[in-house]
C-alpha cells in the first residue's frame, strides 16, 4: 500500500516555535517521500488543532499521522483518539518529540534545533510507513479480588471492594485479622480508642457476604496475569475444626503450656492453644504445635479431652487451596525496627526499656496491666518516663535512612496518655524535629507540651543503661548545649518502621518491585500511588511506606476504587504494542524464555518454538534484543523500522 | 609456633609488664610471640585527613616489615591495633594511596638494608592485623586456653574494660559489636573468672586528655572505675596502656576528690591470664600498678603476695 503520511507540526505556543522554525520544518517535510500533507499550528492539542488532524485524515485519505509536538506521554492518547474518530487505526499515529528532546534543550541554537526537528520527524515518517493497524488485546477477567494482609488497610480495601459488588478473598497470616491497630490503645490526634473503631470493621469484614476470610493462611504461589491470576494459598492447620468450634475458650483455659504472647508483645503469657485477644476475628483458637506438650513431648492432650464439641484434631494437616482472582491488593503492613540492633539502648536486654508497641499494650485497657502504666521489671508505677523519637530512623550511617513518619505523633500521644495515667509523673521526650504534618496534629503536640507538661528535649540519646534499679539515659540538649542525664524509671523507644517479616519474599513471589528499604514501590510516586508497576497489583497501607491510620485507610480505599474501576469492564484491554515471534524462523533456542522478566515467553513443546503470551507481554523488548535470529519482533517497532528510522535521522 | 609480634613503643617503656606477661602467657599456651626485628612507632593516632598519604606511612612501613615474617601480625596495645588495622584497610582498599605509599617504601633505604630477605615486593595489605585476644580466640581457641588453666579464679569478680580504640569505627576495625562487645568476656570465662558486666565498659577513659586537661581524663576514668565498683568488681582488666594509666594511676587523684572513693586494681588482661596459667609472678610484674592487685588476687585465688 502506498504511504500517504500527514505531518502536523505544533508550535506549543512559543515552547517549540520560539526555538524551532516550525514553518520551515513543515515546508521541508512536505517534500519528503511519502508525505502528502504537512502543516503547522499554534496548539495542535487544542480542539481546532485536533480538528485539523481529523479533517486532513479524511480529505487526504492519510495512512499515517505524525504529530511533531511534546512527549508521547502527554498527548499520544489524545491524537490517537482523534484519529480513531476520523476513521483511522490509532496505532498509525506517531508522535515526534520536538519539545522535550529538541526545543527545550537547544535554546539559543535555532538553526541546529530546526535541523534536528526535521530529522526527528523524518525518522518518525519512516516508522509510520511500516506501521500496521493494530487492535487492542482483550483478555477475559475474573471479577474477584485477593487482599493480602488483614490489618486496617487490608480490611478497608476488602470492605470497599466487596461493597462495590465484587467478591474478595482476604488472607491473613496470623490467627486473627486486625493487625497492629488492634494492639493500639488510643489513637492520635483525637484519642479514639483503637479497638472501638477497629473491631466493628473486623466484624463487618468477617460477616460480609462477599468477603471470604482466610486467617492463619499465607500466599504460597501466584501465577497468571492481570484479570487472570491463579493463587495457591496455604492454610496452616489450627488443629481445631473451626466449623465445629464454638469459641467457648475452655481449651485455652485448661492448657498447661505457656509462652510469651505475640499480641501482648511479650508482656504477658498466652497458652499453646489460644485466641490471640478477646476481640479476635475469627474468635476461635489455634493450636501452636511448637509450644504444645502433646506435640513436643507426646503427652497431655487435655484440650482434646475437655473440648465439649470434639473440635480438637491433632491429625489435622496444612491445607492448600487454589483460587482465581483478577486483581491483588497487597497490604502486608509493617514491623518495628529490631530493638536488638540498637546496642547503645540496651539491645532489648533492659526490662524497663520498652518499644512503642509494648507501651501501647501497657496503656491499653485490655492490656496486661489493665491500662495502668507499670514497670515491666517490678510492676511499680514509673514516675519518670523518657520517650525517644527516631530510634533507628533518620540514621543513614547505622540504621534506617528514612523518617518513619508516625513516631513523633505516637510518642507525643504516649507521653500525653502517660501523664493522664500518672498525674505526678514526669514525661521527657527527646526529639530531632517534631514532625506534625497532619490535620489536628500540631494542635495535639501543643496540647501535650503546654497542657500535659511533657518536657520536649531537642537532642539525641547516646546511651541507656541500668544502675541502682533505675534506667539511666545519657543525652544532649542541643538547645542549651548541655549534656543531660536522667535517672528514669522507664524508657519508651520510638522504633522505626520496616516492612513486615516475609513481605520481601511475597513481593518476589508476586514479581512486584520494592524500594531500597523493602517497601513496595508504587507505579508513580505522585500520580499512581496505589498501584504497582506490574498490572493488576495494588498497594495499601504501611507495606508501601511508613504511614499512620488515616493514610493507610485512605490508600486502601484508593486501591479498592482502582480495583473496582478495573472490574467495571467485562474484559481487560491492553496495548497491542508487544512482542511477536515469527514461527517460520524461530529455531526454538529458548533464549527469549530465559530473559523474559514477566514469564510471557513460553516454549511450545509441540511445535518446538517459542511463543509470546499476549495477555502477559509488557512489550519491554528484552526477548527482541536477545533473539539470535531476529524472530522476536516488537509490533510497530520492528528491526526494519528501527533501521529505517536511524537511516532517515542520519541521512543528509 | 612463632607468631610475628609488633609491640609498639609503650610496651618497651611504661607497659613492660604488659609485654612480658603477654610473652610468658604465650609460652604457657604453646607458642612464641616473635618480636619483629625492626619496627618503629605505629603513628599512635590514625589520621583523619583523607587527602594525605604521609600520615599512614609509619604504620604501613611496619606492616611491610611484618609481611617479611608471615601473613599475620599480633599486637597488644589498643592504639597500635587501631592504627595498624585501619592503615591496613586503606592499603587493601584504596589503590591510589597504596601506589603512593609504595613509592615511599621503595625509596626507604633503611628498609632495604635491614630486611635481609627484602625482595622489593610492594605492600598491598598482605598481612592480617590481629589483636592478641583475637589470636587467642581464633587461632589458639578459647577451649585450649581453658584446658591450660592451672589456677582457679572462680571467685574473682573481673570487669572487662574495652575502651574505645578496639571497637570504633566498628566497620573498619571489625573487632566486635561496638555497643555490646563480648570477646573479652569469652576469654575471661575461658580463664574461669566470674565476669562482671558493667555499663561503662565501652566508655572513654579520657585518653590523651590526660596531657591536655587532666580533670577531663580523671572525670572520665572515675565514671568507668565507679561503675565497676558499683557492680562489685574486684578488678578491672584492660588491653590498653593509656587506659591502664588513666584508670589505675589516676585513682590517687580520684580518691582526693571523692570522699569514700573505693580503689580498684586495674591490670592488663595478659597479667591475669598469666595468673590463670600459673605463671610465676615475677614475669607478671604487679609492681608498677598504683593500686596493688596482689591482695585481692591473694584473697581470691591464693596468689603469693610479693
Interface residues (C-beta under 8 A of the other chain):
Chain A: X342 X343 X344 X347 X463 X465 X466 X467 X468 X472
Chain B: X177 X178 X179 X180 X199 X200 X203 X227 X230
